[in-house]
């Protein structure tokens, strides 16, 4: 048996659109109405049968696994293939009234403390729920859907037209029943036959420790109920973390800017700073320079996956006095004289430390 992909002139990895385009092009060239040559007609039958197999995912998989794909077998009709790419393809028969519901998304804000340690919240969501009056059937109490008299329960109507390929039969969803094959003549007055209504729900949610902006929490089956009372989709809760008053988050690390006086930086001191855990003491060593950092272990954000917490990084900024009175100015000059400092003195920093070292660390150089 010839290779089906070679018959249509496509690669084995071709998608359904490529297969459809290849068959359509060949069908226009080889159709009996265009070329009555018996050999060409045989080829037309081959490519049509090949398309029947490769356009059906199950038959295609069976063929690729070496099984019987019903190539050239019974049950194949030219009208079926034409329907597949002239608009009548898809699953035959009426479509079900009960269908799965859509997923829903809601965004909530949490503060940094809640994001770090986790919390429990109750969220209010308005969505589609199953109609309690008809239990999702869409019918008035005591009634049931009736078979559509137009399509006789098939859910589709057929139309025969002529084209350059000859007679083509196309199928369309029935306009009378919208493709369901049945009609609800006595719809439920609560849901108007849809099987669901809009309602507000209060849903408890547990927010795990370590979440950050963009994280989503999935609540299975808490989304929109489907038409006809079908199963509900999922509800996704997206986290938006609010900015903190003085703490800045970078992943699991927290950063805090701390301004100190020249005297404290020179002599050293112990300061009390506020953290997510409450006030803690931070030791500033004598001779601390502006821009220095102090790492406080395990005072950052909880790791979302796994135990432990990140660190708190305290960034020290030494405040230089802007204005001095005469007495303070004299004392500052005396201090400079005692240290042997002269007005206009400056020191060029090397590349092995100080400012340039911090500059390279900050900008990855």
C-alpha positions in Angstrom: 0.0 0.0 0.0 1.3 3.4 -0.9 2.4 5.8 1.9 -0.6 8.1 2.6 1.6 11.1 3.3 3.4 10.7 -0.1 0.0 10.4 -1.8 -1.0 13.8 -0.5 2.5 15.2 -0.8 2.9 16.3 2.8 5.4 15.6 5.6 4.6 13.1 8.4 4.5 16.0 10.8 2.0 18.0 8.8 -0.9 19.5 10.8 -4.6 19.2 9.9 -4.6 22.5 8.0 -1.7 21.5 5.8 -3.3 18.1 5.0 -6.6 19.8 4.2 -4.9 22.3 1.8 -2.9 19.5 0.1 -6.0 17.4 -0.5 -8.1 20.3 -1.7 -5.4 21.3 -4.3 -5.1 17.7 -5.6 -8.9 17.2 -5.7 -9.3 20.2 -8.0 -6.8 18.7 -10.4 -8.0 15.1 -10.3 -11.7 15.2 -9.9 -13.6 13.2 -12.6 -15.5 16.3 -13.7 -12.2 17.9 -14.5 -10.2 15.0 -15.8 -12.2 11.9 -16.9 -9.1 9.7 -17.5 -9.7 6.4 -15.7 -6.1 6.3 -14.3 -6.6 9.8 -12.9 -9.9 8.7 -11.4 -8.1 5.9 -9.6 -5.6 8.4 -8.2 -8.4 10.6 -7.1 -9.9 7.7 -5.1 -6.5 7.0 -3.5 -5.9 10.6 -2.4 -9.5 10.9 -1.1 -9.1 7.7 0.9 -5.8 9.0 2.2 -7.4 12.2 3.3 -10.1 10.3 5.1 -7.4 8.5 7.2 -5.1 11.5 7.9 -7.8 13.9 8.7 -9.1 11.7 11.5 -6.8 11.8 14.5 -7.7 8.3 15.7 -7.4 6.7 12.2 -4.1 8.6 11.6 -2.6 7.4 14.9 -3.7 3.8 14.1 -2.1 4.1 10.7 1.2 5.4 12.0 1.3 2.5 14.5 0.9 0.0 11.7 -2.7 -0.9 12.4 -5.8 -1.0 10.2 -6.9 2.6 9.5 -9.8 1.4 7.4 -8.0 2.6 4.3 -10.3 2.3 1.4 -12.7 0.4 3.6 -16.5 0.5 3.9 -18.3 3.4 5.4 -16.4 6.1 3.5 -18.4 8.6 1.4 -17.2 11.4 -0.8 -19.7 13.8 0.8 -18.2 13.1 4.2 -14.8 14.3 3.1 -16.2 17.3 1.3 -18.1 18.2 4.5 -14.8 18.2 6.4 -13.4 21.2 4.6 -16.4 22.8 3.0 -18.0 23.6 6.3 -19.9 20.6 7.3 -17.1 18.7 9.3 -17.0 18.0 12.9 -18.8 15.6 15.2 -22.0 14.3 13.7 -25.2 14.3 15.7 -26.7 16.7 18.3 -24.5 18.6 20.7 -25.1 18.1 24.4 -26.9 20.7 26.4 -24.8 20.0 29.4 -21.3 21.4 28.8 -18.3 22.2 31.1 -18.1 25.7 32.5 -15.3 28.2 32.0 -12.5 29.0 34.4 -12.7 32.3 36.2 -10.0 34.7 37.4 -10.1 37.1 40.4 -7.3 39.3 41.7 -6.9 40.1 45.4 -4.4 42.4 47.3 -2.4 41.3 50.3 0.1 43.2 52.4 3.7 42.2 52.8 3.1 40.6 56.2 0.3 38.4 54.8 2.5 37.5 51.8 5.4 36.5 54.1 3.5 34.5 56.7 0.3 33.4 54.8 -3.2 34.1 55.8 -6.8 33.0 55.4 -9.4 35.1 53.6 -13.0 35.0 52.4 -13.5 36.3 48.9 -16.8 37.3 47.3 -17.3 36.1 43.7 -20.3 36.6 41.4 -20.5 33.8 38.8 -22.8 31.3 37.2 -24.2 28.6 39.5 -26.6 25.7 38.9 -30.2 26.8 38.9 -31.8 25.4 42.0 -35.3 25.6 40.5 -34.7 23.2 37.6 -31.5 21.5 38.9 -29.8 22.5 35.7 -32.2 20.9 33.2 -33.5 24.3 32.0 -37.0 22.9 31.9 -40.1 24.0 33.8 -41.0 21.6 36.6 -42.5 18.5 35.2 -41.5 19.1 31.6 -38.7 17.8 29.4 -37.0 18.8 26.1 -38.9 17.7 22.9 -37.3 16.3 19.8 -36.8 19.0 17.1 -39.2 18.6 14.3 -37.0 20.3 11.8 -33.9 18.1 12.1 -35.7 15.1 13.6 -33.3 15.1 16.5 -30.1 15.1 14.5 -29.1 18.6 15.5 -28.1 19.5 11.9 -29.6 20.1 8.6 -28.1 19.2 5.2 -28.0 21.1 1.9 -26.9 19.9 -1.5 -25.1 22.3 -3.8 -23.2 22.1 -7.0 -19.6 23.3 -7.5 -16.7 22.7 -9.9 -16.2 19.5 -8.0 -19.7 18.3 -8.7 -22.4 17.8 -6.2 -21.4 18.7 -2.6 -23.5 18.0 0.5 -22.9 20.4 3.5 -24.2 20.1 7.0 -25.1 23.0 9.3 -26.3 23.2 12.9 -30.1 23.3 12.9 -31.3 26.8 13.3 -34.5 25.7 15.1 -32.8 23.9 17.9 -29.3 25.5 17.7 -27.8 22.0 17.1 -29.1 20.4 20.3 -31.6 18.1 18.5 -34.3 19.0 21.0 -36.3 22.1 21.9 -37.2 23.3 25.4 -40.8 24.4 24.8 -41.4 25.1 28.5 -38.2 26.8 29.8 -37.6 27.3 33.5 -38.7 30.8 34.5 -35.7 31.2 36.9 -32.9 30.6 34.4 -34.8 31.0 31.0 -33.7 27.5 30.0 -30.0 27.9 30.5 -29.8 25.7 33.6 -27.8 28.3 35.5 -28.1 31.7 37.1 -25.8 34.4 38.3 -25.2 34.5 42.1 -22.7 35.8 44.6 -20.7 33.3 46.5 -18.4 33.7 49.6 -15.5 31.4 49.2 -12.9 30.8 51.9 -9.3 30.7 50.7 -6.0 29.9 52.3 -3.1 32.0 51.1 0.2 30.2 51.6 3.3 31.9 53.1 5.7 33.2 50.5 3.4 34.3 47.7 4.2 37.3 45.6 2.6 39.4 42.9 1.6 37.2 39.9 1.3 33.9 41.8 -2.1 32.2 41.3 -4.0 29.9 43.6 -6.2 27.3 41.8 -9.6 26.4 43.4 -10.9 23.4 41.5 -14.6 23.4 40.6 -15.2 26.9 42.0 -15.4 28.6 38.6 -18.4 29.1 36.3 -21.0 26.3 36.1 -21.5 25.1 32.6 -24.6 25.5 30.4 -27.3 22.9 31.2 -25.9 22.6 34.8 -22.6 21.2 33.5 -19.6 20.8 35.7 -17.9 24.0 36.9 -14.6 25.2 35.8 -11.8 26.3 38.1 -11.3 29.6 39.9 -7.9 31.2 39.8 -7.0 33.7 42.5 -4.1 36.0 41.4 -2.1 37.7 44.1 -1.2 41.4 44.1 1.2 42.3 46.9 0.9 45.9 48.1 4.0 48.0 48.6 5.3 48.3 52.2 5.9 51.6 53.9 9.6 51.1 54.3 10.5 47.5 53.4 11.3 46.6 49.7 11.0 43.0 48.6 13.3 41.3 46.1 12.2 37.6 45.9 12.7 36.3 49.4 15.0 39.0 50.5 13.9 42.2 52.2 15.7 45.5 52.0 15.6 48.4 54.5 17.3 51.8 54.2 18.7 53.1 57.5 20.0 56.7 57.9 22.6 57.3 60.7 24.6 60.3 61.9 28.3 60.8 61.2 29.1 60.2 64.9 27.2 56.9 65.0 28.9 55.7 61.8 32.3 56.7 63.2 31.9 55.5 66.8 29.5 52.6 66.1 26.1 52.1 67.7 23.2 49.8 68.3 19.9 50.8 66.7 16.4 49.4 67.0 14.6 48.9 63.7 11.2 47.6 62.8 10.8 44.4 60.8 7.9 42.0 59.9 8.7 40.2 63.2 8.6 43.3 65.3 11.5 45.5 66.5 15.1 44.1 66.5 18.5 45.4 67.4 21.0 46.1 64.6 24.7 46.6 65.5 26.5 49.3 63.4 30.3 48.8 63.7 32.7 51.7 64.3 33.9 53.2 61.0 30.8 52.1 59.0 30.8 53.8 55.6 27.8 55.2 53.7 26.4 52.5 51.4 27.5 49.6 53.7 25.1 46.7 54.2 24.3 44.7 57.2 22.7 41.2 56.7 20.2 40.0 59.3 19.6 36.3 58.8 16.1 34.8 58.4 14.2 38.0 58.7 13.1 38.1 55.1 10.2 36.4 53.3 9.2 32.8 53.8 10.2 30.5 51.0 7.0 29.5 49.1 8.3 26.0 48.4 10.3 24.6 51.2 11.1 25.8 54.7 13.1 28.7 55.9 13.2 32.4 55.2 15.3 34.9 53.3 17.4 37.6 54.8 16.9 41.2 55.7 19.5 43.5 54.2 20.0 46.8 56.0 21.5 49.5 53.8 23.3 52.2 55.8 23.3 55.8 54.7 25.5 58.2 56.6 23.9 61.6 56.9 26.4 64.5 56.5 25.3 67.7 58.3 24.1 70.3 55.9 24.5 73.4 58.2 26.7 73.9 61.3 26.7 76.7 63.8 30.0 78.5 64.6 30.8 76.3 67.6 30.2 73.1 65.6 32.2 74.4 62.7 35.2 75.2 65.0 35.0 71.7 66.5 34.9 70.1 63.1 38.0 72.1 62.0 39.8 71.1 65.2 38.8 67.4 64.6 40.2 67.6 61.0 43.4 69.2 62.3 43.9 66.5 64.9 43.5 63.9 62.1 46.0 65.8 59.9 43.4 66.5 57.3 43.8 69.5 55.0 41.1 71.4 53.1 40.8 70.0 49.6 42.3 66.6 50.4 40.9 63.8 48.3 41.8 60.1 47.9 41.6 58.2 44.6 39.9 54.8 45.2 41.5 51.8 43.7 39.6 48.9 41.9 40.1 46.5 44.8 37.7 47.9 47.3 35.6 50.8 48.4 33.3 52.6 46.0 34.4 50.8 42.8 33.9 47.4 44.4 30.3 48.3 45.4 29.8 49.8 41.9 30.8 46.6 40.2 28.6 44.5 42.5 25.6 46.7 41.9 25.9 46.7 38.1 27.4 43.2 37.5 30.8 44.6 36.3 
